[in-house]
Amino acid sequence: MESFGFSTSQWEFLAALEALTLDGPVCIDAVSAIVPLAPSQLLQVLEVAGKAGWVRRRDSVTYELFKDLPPEVWKTLREVGTAEKASAWVDLIERTGSWNRLERHALASLLFRAGRCREAADMEGSLVQEALDARDLEGTLLHLGRLVPLVCGGSEDGKGTGESCRAFLARVIQFSDLCFSQGRMLADLPSFMEEASFLAERLGDQRRRALLDLHLGRYFYFSDQREKALFLLSQGRAAVEKLGDEDILSQAAEFLGLLYYMQGDFRRAIDQFEQALSREEGVLNPMAPLFMAVSAAALGQFHRAIGILDSSRRRAEREGRTGVAATFQAELGIVLLQVKKKGEALFHLEAALREAIQAQNAMARYLARGGMAYALFLEGRLGESRDMLAEALGEAEKAGIVRQYGSAFVLEILYEFKRLGYEPVPEFNFDLEVEKVTKGDNAHLRGVAFRLLAVQARSAKREEEGRIAEYLAASERDLTRSGDPVQLAKTLLEMARLEISKGNRFEASGLVDQAWEKLSGYGEEFFPDDLRYLLDILPRGASQRPSTSREGILQRFLDLMEELVPSPEPSVMLHRAVATLNRFLGAERGALFWFGDRSGRRPILRAGINLTQEEVTSKAFERSLSFVLKAFHRGEPLMVREGKGGKEGKSDPARAIVCLPVETEGKIRAVLYYDNSYLTDCFDFLDSPLLMRLVRYVSVFIDRIWRYGQLMDERSRQLSSAASRAEPPREGEILFRSARMEELLEQAHKIGASESTVLLLGETGVGKELLAKRIHQVSPRREGPFVVLDVTTVPESLLESELFGHEKGAFTGADRRRTGRIELAHQGTLFLDELGELPLSLQGKLLRVLEERTVVRIGGARATRVDFRLVGATNRNLEEEVTEGRFRKDLYYRLNVARLTIPPLRERPEDVTALARHFLSYYCRALNRADLVLTAADEKRLLAYHWPGNVRELKNMMERAVLLSDGRRLDLNLPEKTKLIHTHPFADAPTLDELQRRYIRHVLYKTGGKIRGPGGAAEWLGMNRTTLYSRMKKLGLR
């Protein structure tokens, strides 16, 4: 090493550079701030190390150290850059306030090297969260990898603390959703999720352990490990059902839907996916709407599937997520192929493939190529179809998506490839898939497979009719369970062919009739020509099914409306009513437009199915809105059918439209709107008499909901009026005589009348809580709760739960849900005392609550709306705390809206004697002592004392004086100034409490009032932070 001629300082410089560049280059000025070198030394070390290939210059100011250094260089760097040295560098940064000169990834690296794993974990965690919020998969992967050893490596040196661990679990779950959303990096998921599962087990976090099982189950499903997937999804379901609260069930809904989808139970799957979508906030997660649409198509609800997919595609495009939009567009193309809309389907599939390739979204690419293989198959181009399918499977497997399908047409394609002698797709041929499916749990695919086995057996003419009948009976049983009417109709038709082969023509006609029923409005598209003649064999009138008559249609509508699940929320009932009518009409989109008494103004969207507020106010919807207005003003139903549907993706494609005016209390107040863009003949069963009767029935139903809502509003107004007449509570009176306090209270009253956040500043013991209570009492929230949390009285490990609450099973000992102080303060005031002591990690969480007005309990995901006013108090200089990096700048600005500073007691002598008399009188009564009086000499001594503990110290001192006084003479036992400067601490024979009081004051003076953190009073005294605060309170120092 001597050959390089580096000094010890230069080696320290290189060691600091190495510690700071673990994740990328760093500004050379930041390194110089830690290990300053003379310019000549700096130039020499950079030049020599650069020529040796150790250091690389990125630009004019940033450098990084290569990782493949010679072993002897690594040895020297490790010997120089010890944990103790790194800790000294961190201390230097803290002392000089140089935090802002370093990138956070560099700081995290240095903190880790210094052994300050908890702080490093917090910083890495914030970097992970920022990458997740930016939907940056690469950045998330990088920082999650750095975070794993910090939170999963034990707790002996500060690693693995509950707060950082819970944040890690939540971020792994977010990472899983982001990977599936973008269709990338799926192969990187298992290692993180398994680490997170072990960690959740260690923490006793039942909720996240259950969710991680569900997420891992989803991964195994897409990687074709179905047994593992079913096990984990079933295990996760059992866990969330045991926990049983609404929040965990809604978080799990998407995965429970996937479990039922895997089992071919589409009705239950749709119920779960609907629940998942009902809690969807922020950026769209594509899994639930995608699988819900596939499930709807499997149930023959093609209009519903198309509506979900088209709406989700438009939303993803508005969010700028082209890869996700391509995923929806590809599945839309597949569903359109299923209903024989080939032209529109190909348009969407080709567009989806282009976007998927550009966005590098493997899921969208797989679906688009698979859909195009299906289109080629329908056109009879089986060779090209086979090649396209093989390409789709090969590409998807590289991305971690292995042989995934849930649609019956895949098995039908594989059967045709085999029947016509095409070369099988590698590891994906008919015989392999049928063997796997018939032994599996998916009733839907199993039913299709049994039918295809029957078709194969009948074609080969090698098996007995009894065996074929068994296949078909098994197929009918499974497909009835799954609820797929189209596939069930195909099985019934095969059963009819079997009956024909046996000469049972009449039995065959009955099966054909059942198949026609199952196909509902899609008979023309799906019914085979070779069996149509059997439809005419039925006795006259038998084919006139009740469900197709006007009375039958109305009865079906009434049955659907009666099945609506009640809700105390009128808005929920309106949404359910619109959704039910949407299904009844077979519409892709639906909405309720409310006019009320606003006949001359634009209506309000009160409920929408696949139609958002943003869309109905757009220019593209103006033409549709004109039909809504026409139906409203005429007071008559309106039906419009134009063109063949829009395949070119126009902003306002031609469509079928139905508008139904709604009458409440004898007046038209709303219009129900439904449309279709693709299945434009869906409303053909509606004639004028039927429309009029529908309008009457719907109006009665909506009127009931509207009247109920009016009643609830009236009750709310009455309660509000009663509350406003109530007398404000007469407590928390503030005693003062000084002009400064009078001016302060006038300001407090003005601020109290507003809704602004308030920051109270002042020394310990000046009465910040009392002033906070006064602000609450004069505010519009005075009838609401006044909730207090002193940050210093709660151990840091419990503070998050105390403030934000937790769900059952969130961690060991969380055997029931706990409501946090923030929720308890709903419609009232939350007073956070000693706000400056709030840990940085919780500062960010509090800021989100203040900005979004929602709170999420630990272990939960459902955001609860909270309406509260925050009054914070601190004895710290928050501006200095921000500069030192101990308090978030953005939170400080959010708090520093209305600021009040309470003067210390020594600066308002008029209040000293007034308060002393008040406390003296109070304790004489409370302690049943004879009346004691303050003499002029007593008042002089009180005024001469500087009251470091302010009003609290005065109060405690007066209580002690009353207790210790004999007769009518008051013994103040007040320290004289001379007592405070004795050279020997025991010269005046102080009590143990007084000795402790003096020493704590001395330490606080030395630390500049700093209590927590390195160099704080708690560290100086060797005490826990909360223990020190409790001791100070007992001694009258707070």
BADODO-893687 format. One record per residue (C-alpha): residue in one letter; y, x, z. Coordinates in pm, whole numbers, plus 50000, padded with zeros to 5 digits. Example, Ala and Ser with C-alpha at 12.3 -4.5 7.8 and 13.67 -1.06 7.14 Angstrom:
a495505123050780/s498945136750714/
// end
This chain:
m500005000050000/e502285029750060/s502425035749684/f504635005549645/g507085018949902/f507724984850062/s509324983250404/t508064960350680/s510904936050600/q509934935350233/w506314927650322/e507604899950552/f509624886750259/l506484885350038/a504524869150321/a507224842450357/l507204836949979/e503424832549989/a503634807650278/l506294787150102/t504754786049753/l501424770249834/d502274740149611/g504714755049363/p507754777049313/v510534779949569/c514194789549556/i514574826349637/d517694819249845/a515574797850079/v513164826850134/s516094850350193/a517424826850461/i514194832450655/v513724869750585/p517104883550480/l517044915450273/a519764937750142/p520414930949770/s518854964149670/q515724957249875/l515454922049731/l515764934249371/q513244961949433/v510554939549585/l510924913449309/e510874939349034/v507874958849166/a505884927849262/g506684912448923/k505444942848729/a502304943448944/g501594907348849/w502014893549200/v505184873349150/r506224850648865/r509804840348794/r510094803948689/d513854803048626/s516974820948742/v516534810849108/t512894800849164/y509834822949207/e506214818749307/l503404841549420/f500184842649216/k496994832849399/d494714859249242/l496214889049425/p494244921149496/p492224918349821/e494214946049991/v497474927649916/w496074895350062/k494954914550369/t498434928750424/l500134895050369/r497804878850621/e498414906450875/v502174902850835/g502424865050790/t500614854451106/a500864819951259/e503234834251520/k505454848651248/a505434815851056/s506334797751379/a509274821451427/w510424813751071/v510304776451145/d512304781751465/l514894801451265/i515194772951013/e515684748251297/r518314769651470/t520294775851152/g519954740151020/s518424752850694/w515984724150644/n517874710750345/r517674744150162/l513884741350124/e511804717149922/r509674695550147/h506404707549996/a507464742950091/l508384732050444/a505034714350483/s503274746050372/l505204766950626/l504634741950910/f500914742450833/r500864780450839/a502734779551173/g500044757251324/r502404727651353/c499894705251180/r501314672451302/e504734678851152/a503134692350835/a501034660650813/d504114638650851/m505894657650574/e502894657850339/g502374621250417/s505914612950311/l505344632349986/v502154612449923/q504014579849983/e506824589449747/a504284598149477/l502534564749533/d505824545649517/a506614563649190/r503074555349066/d502544592649012/l498774597849023/e498894635648978/g501414640149258/t499464617049486/l496244636149421/l497914669649495/h499454659449827/l496484638649943/g494354669549897/r496754689050121/l496814660650373/v493044658250426/p492614689650643/l495754681050839/v494554646850954/c490774649850935/g490294683651098/g490244673951465/s492934668851727/e492864700151938/d496034714651784/g497894683051703/k495854673051398/g494494638551355/t497024619851570/g496664582151547/e499914576051365/s499414601851090/c495744592351055/r496504555351010/a499124564050751/f496544585550570/l494054556550563/a496664533150421/r497634558350153/v494044564350044/i493704526749996/q496914526349793/f495634555649587/s492464536249509/d494494506449386/l496734529149179/c493754546449012/f492214513248911/s495584499648805/q496164528848569/g492504532948476/r492634570248551/m491274595948801/l488554572448923/a486174601848969/d488544616749231/l488284586349457/p484944589749641/s485724621949830/f488984607949968/m487494574050055/e484504589550233/e486814612350439/a488944582050518/s485874561550621/f484764588450868/l488304590151005/a488564552251043/e485254552851232/r486554580151461/l489754560751530/g487904528351587/d489964512451308/q487614484051213/r490074468850968/r490584498850746/r486934508650776/a486054474550633/l488664477650356/l487444512650267/d483914499150234/l485254473149993/h487244498549791/l484264522049773/g482094492749668/r484494485649382/y484264522049272/f480454521049272/y480544488949068/f482544505548793/s480364536648803/d477204515748747/q475804521149096/r475274484249159/e472974486749460/k475514508049648/a478284484849532/l476524453549655/f475634469849987/l479184481650060/l480854449749938/s478464428850149/q478974451450450/g482754449150404/r482554411250376/a480614408850703/a483204430650878/v486254411350758/e484614377950834/k483914390151186/l487554400051228/g488384366551076/d492204365951069/e494164354650766/d495684388850700/i492404407950666/l490804379850467/s493684380150220/q493474418350186/a489754415250121/a490004385549882/e490054406049561/f486914424849666/l485074393849785/g485914379049447/l484354409649285/l481234405449501/y480824369149390/y481604379249032/m478824405349048/q476504377849167/g477574355048883/d479054329549128/f482264323248934/r483564293349130/r483614312549458/a484934343049275/i487924323649140/d488734309849487/q488944345549620/f490954358849325/e493424330049365/q493874339549731/a494434375749631/l497084365349377/s498824342549626/r499784372849840/e500744394349540/e504164409849598/g506004437349418/v504264454749129/l501324435948981/n497804447749072/p495744440348759/m492264437048910/a492534401849058/p494114384548755/l491804403048516/f488584393048691/m489914358248762/a490514353348389/v487004365748301/s485574342148566/a487594313048430/a486324320048078/a482754321148212/l483324286348359/g484484273748019/q488104271948137/f489384291247838/h492884276847862/r493134289748218/a491854324248125/i494314326747835/g497204315348052/i496464340948325/l496014369648079/d499064361847867/s501284357048174/s500014389248336/r500504408248009/r504134396947986/r504774406148349/a503284441048304/e505454446147996/r508564436248194/e507574461448462/g507254488448193/r503524493548257/t502204495447904/g498704506548001/v498234476948234/a499704453347974/a497194467247721/t494344459647964/f495354423047982/q495984421347609/a492504435347531/e490804409547755/l492994382447599/g491644392847259/i488064390147389/v488624354947528/l490214344047200/l487114356647018/q484994335047249/v486864303947131/k486674314846765/k490374324346733/k489544355646532/g492924361846372/e494864360546698/a492124380246873/l492204409346629/f495994411246649/h495804415547029/l492824439247027/e494384462946775/a497714462846959/a495934468347293/l493994498147158/r497174514847028/e498934510347363/a495864520947563/i495534553747371/q499234561047415/a499184552747788/q495844570847842/n494464540248020/a490684542748006/m490084506948121/a492284492147849/r490724515047587/y487214504647692/l488004467447680/a489814470147346/r486984489247178/g484404466147333/g486334436047204/m486544450846856/a482774456946863/y482374419846945/a484694410146658/l482704431546413/f479504415346540/l480884380246480/e481784390546125/g478204402146066/r479134439046047/l476474449346296/g476284486146205/e479994490946262/s479744469846578/r476994492346713/d479024524046645/m482164509446802/l480234499047113/a478684533747147/e482144549647118/a483574526147381/l480774533747628/g480964571447574/e484744572947630/a484594550547937/e481824570748102/k483994602048088/a486644583048287/g484144570948548/i483604536048399/v479874534348332/r478304505948126/q480434478548274/y480244443048144/g480114407948284/s480254387547966/a477144371947816/f478014382247460/v477094418447541/l473454409247596/e473534387147286/i474814416547078/l472134439847215/y469464414047133/e470654411446775/f470714449346739/k467074449846848/r466014419746641/l467504434046322/g466184469146381/y469434488246446/e469254521046634/p469814514047005/v472984525547178/p471974555547396/e470874543947742/f472164509047661/n469534489347475/f468304453647510/d465024460947689/l466614483747951/e469454459648023/v467224428948041/e464874446248284/k467814456448502/v469524422448483/t466444400948552/k465784421548868/g469444420448974/d471624396449174/n473874383948892/a472734348148832/h474924344848523/l473614374948330/r470114367848458/g470274332848313/v471414346447975/a468664372947981/f465944347348051/r467134326247757/l467134356247523/l463614365047641/a462594329747551/v464224332747208/q462514366447154/a459144351947258/r459524321547031/s460494343646736/a457534367046792/k455144337046826/r452984357647056/e453584339847384/e452414305647493/e454814276647513/g454364275847890/r455774311047925/i458744302347704/a459354270947910/e459324291948230/y461964315348085/l464144285847987/a463714268348324/a464754300448502/s467714303448265/e468804267548331/r468544272448708/d470604304448712/l473254292348469/t473674259748659/r474344280448970/s476844302948790/g478744273548641/d478984286448282/p478894254648066/v478764272547730/q475784294647819/l474064265447990/a474574244747674/k472954272547471/t469944271847704/l469714233847678/l469764237047300/e466904262347314/m465004238047534/a465654211347269/r464204234047001/l461124239247216/e460724201547250/i461084197146873/s458334222946817/k456134201547039/g457084169846850/n459154154847133/r462154145046927/f463574119447170/e463424144147465/a465124169347239/s467934144847162/g468554139947535/l468874177647584/v471194179947283/d473344152647433/q473564171847764/a474534203147573/w477324184547392/e478604172547733/k478644208047867/l480614220447568/s483294194247640/g486174199447395/y484584230447237/g481624213047076/e482914218146723/e483224255646781/f479874261446952/f477454234046847/p474804246346597/d474494227946267/d470694226546280/l470774203046580/r473734180646499/y471494154346347/l470004147746692/l473344134846818/d472824103546607/i469384095146751/l470744082047082/p470844044047132/r474084027847023/g476834033647277/a474954060947463/s477204087947321/q480294069447440/r480474089847760/p482584077148048/s484354110548073/t485834106147722/s487104070547770/r490604063547892/e489364050148227/g486984079548261/i489834104148197/l492034087448457/q489194087048708/r488634124248651/f492354130148715/l492294109949038/d489174128049157/l490874161549102/m493994150749292/e491894138349585/e490244172549607/l493594189249680/v493534208350009/p496354195350234/s499094218450359/p501984213350604/e504244231450355/p505614208150083/s506154237849849/v502464247049875/m501404211349801/l503694210049496/h502184242449365/r498654229149415/a499524196649240/v500944215148938/a497854237648927/t495474207948943/l497224190048658/n497214222748467/r493414223648487/f493104186648404/l495204189948088/g493654223247985/a497094239747970/e497804276847968/r501084273248158/g502604246648381/a505714240648590/l507594215248797/f511314214048715/w513364196948985/f516654180148902/g517214160349223/d520744146349193/r521774174448953/s521414154348633/g524144173748457/r522964208248561/r520094231748488/p516924221848680/i515294243248949/l511794257348906/r509954244549215/a506414255149116/g505004275048826/i501564283948691/n501674315248472/l505404309048437/t508074327448638/q511704321148723/e512684350848508/e510914335548207/v512304300448241/t515864314148254/s515344336347949/k516624328947601/a513044326647474/f512434295647689/e515554276647581/r513714256147320/s511024245947567/l513694237347823/s515314214147570/f512124192947571/v512214192147952/l515804179347940/k514914153847675/a512054139847883/f514334138448189/h517184120048019/r514914095647834/g512694089748136/e509644089547908/p506714113447858/l507044136847564/m504304154547365/v505014180747097/r502514198646876/e503734223846624/g501964250146415/k498694267646487/g499734288946782/g501454322246805/k499434353146732/e502214377246638/g503624379846989/k506904362246909/s509224355247197/d508824317547149/p505644310446948/a504844275346825/r502804256347086/a501634222947214/i503904208947487/v503624179747730/c506514168547954/l505974141848221/p509064127848400/v508584122448776/e510204093248958/t510934093549332/e512754065649519/g513354047349193/k515044076749023/i513874103648780/r514244136048975/a511804160448814/v509774168848504/l506284183448489/y505984207548195/y502764220848036/d502224241447722/n499674260647519/s500274288847276/y496744293547143/l494614262347204/t497094238547045/d494744208647016/c494074206647390/f496364176647444/d494914155647161/f493004133247404/l496324120347543/d497674088347384/s500854069547480/p499234044047717/l497334071947895/l500494092947925/m502404063848082/r499674057848339/l499534094848419/v503294094648478/r502954066148729/y500104082648921/v501794116548927/s505104101449039/v503464084549336/f501834117049442/i504974138449402/d507044111549577/r504854114249884/i505314152049896/w509074148349843/r509434122650123/y507434144650358/g509734173850276/q512794152150344/l511354142350682/m510704178950776/d514264188550672/e515724160750887/r513724171651189/s514874207351137/r518524196051118/q518154176151440/l516674205951623/s519404228551489/s522114203951597/a520654201251946/a520534238951973/s524164242951867/r525304219252147/a523484238552419/e525504258452674/p525244296252637/p523474313552928/r525704326853204/e524044360053278/g524724396653220/e528374394253330/i530174427553293/l532494437853577/f535534458553489/r539204463953569/s540174490153314/a542124483752994/r539614504652797/m536754481652891/e538864450852819/e539574464152470/l535884472952423/l534774437852517/e537264422252277/q535744443351998/a532254433752114/h533114396652092/k534414400551738/i531334419951633/g529074395551815/a530274366651599/s528964384851290/e525434393651182/s526094430951151/t523824457451298/v525444472851607/l525204508551735/l526154514352099/l527004550052199/g527574563952543/e526174585452816/t523124575853016/g523804548153267/v527084534353125/g525634499253071/k524594498452707/e521924471952766/l524414449852946/l526854452052656/a524024445052410/k523174413552604/r526834402852597/i526904407352216/h523794385652193/q525284358552416/v528404354652204/s526524355951872/p525164327251660/r521724338951776/r522364332152145/e519654305052153/g517134329752020/p515284356452217/f516844388552345/v514074414452322/v514434448952477/l512484480652403/d513394513552570/v511884539252335/t511574565152611/t509414543652839/v506554539952590/p504154568652514/e504664580052157/s501064571552065/l501664535052159/l505214531752032/e504324520451679/s502104492751812/e504734482052065/l507434479551800/f505554466751495/g502474450551651/h498854454851548/e495974434451414/k492624429751580/g490394459751515/a493244482251398/f492114509851640/t489904515051941/g490904490252210/a492704466651971/d490444437652063/r493044411551975/r496174408051768/r499394419951930/t502794407451824/g505334435651812/r508834435051957/i510334430851610/e508434398351552/l509194386551905/a512904390251825/h512684366051528/q515904345351510/g517284365151801/t518374400651888/l516314432351923/f517834458452152/l516404493252098/d517524515752380/e517444553552334/l517074548551960/g517714585451902/e514314593252056/l512434573751788/p509994596951603/l510864604751241/s507764587251108/l508744554751278/q512364558251170/g511254553850809/k509174523550896/l512064507851089/l514374513950795/r511994495150563/v511954465850804/l515754464950815/e516034466250435/e513194442750341/r513364419650645/t509574419850666/v507204436650909/v503574446550863/r501454450351175/i499294481451216/g496044475151035/g497514446050843/a498864441750493/r500534407750504/a504294411550531/t505754387350788/r509334376150734/v511544385051029/d515094374151093/f516644394051375/r519744413451460/l519344449651567/v521464464451842/g520644501051894/a521814524152169/t521694561552223/n523294588852428/r522744613752148/n525164625251881/l523324610551583/e525454629151331/e524244662051482/e520694648651490/v520944640951118/t522254676051045/e519404691351246/g516854670451055/r515734650651362/f517184617351251/r517064601550906/k520404600650729/d519644567550553/l518714550650881/y521864564151046/y524024549150773/r522104516350803/l522754515451180/n526324528051177/v527854495251058/a529574483151375/r529844511051632/l531014507751990/t531394537152227/i531264529252599/p533434553552797/p531804571753090/l532644559553438/r534674590653524/e537134581353244/r537844546653387/p538534551453760/e539794515653798/d536224503853746/v534684527554002/t536034509954309/a535544475054161/l531914482154082/a531364499154418/r532634468154605/h530424445754391/f527274466454452/l528114469654823/s528424432054860/y525254425954662/y523064450054860/c524424438555194/r523234403455109/a519994414854946/l519024437855235/n520304414355507/r522724439755646/a525984433355826/d529034433655605/l530034469055530/v533404478855389/l534804506555177/t537534525655355/a540404542555177/a538684575755243/d535474562355085/e537364551354775/k539034585354748/r535644602554759/l534234578754500/l537134585854266/a536824623354318/y533174623854210/h532474628253837/w529494604053813/p527174621653567/g524744592253599/n527584567153544/v527174530853659/r523434534453723/e524054563653959/l526824544354135/k524514514454179/n521674535654319/m524024554654546/m525454522354695/e521934508554755/r521004540754935/a524224539955140/v523564504455260/l519984513655356/l521004544955550/s524244532755716/d524374524756089/g526504496356223/r529594488556020/r530184524155908/l529204531355548/d527524565055490/l528064572955123/n526084605455131/l528034615754823/p527774652054707/e531074670354740/k532284693154463/t531664722554691/k528064712154723/l527584714154351/i528464751154332/h526564765554628/t525114799254542/h521944791054734/p520244758654630/f519044751154985/a522304759155169/d523124722655231/a519494713455313/p519154687755030/t516364662155013/l513574667954761/d515014640354539/e518454656154551/l517004690054463/q515184675754166/r518334657154062/r520394689254064/y517814709553876/i517354683453603/r521134682053561/h521174719853532/v518464719353264/l520204691753070/y523384712453078/k521474742552943/t519844722552663/g523034704352568/g521494670952661/k518464676252435/i515304661952592/r512484661452335/g511354686752079/p511364724852086/g513894738352334/g514384704152493/a514504696452864/a510944682352863/e509574715052723/w511764735552962/l510454716353263/g506864715553136/m506804677653151/n505804649752916/r508844633452757/t508104598752897/t507374613353243/l510734630953244/y512554598853148/s510794579953426/r511734606853677/m515374606453563/k515484568753597/k514064570653948/l516654596754044/g519544576253904/l520194599853613/r519684573153340/
// end
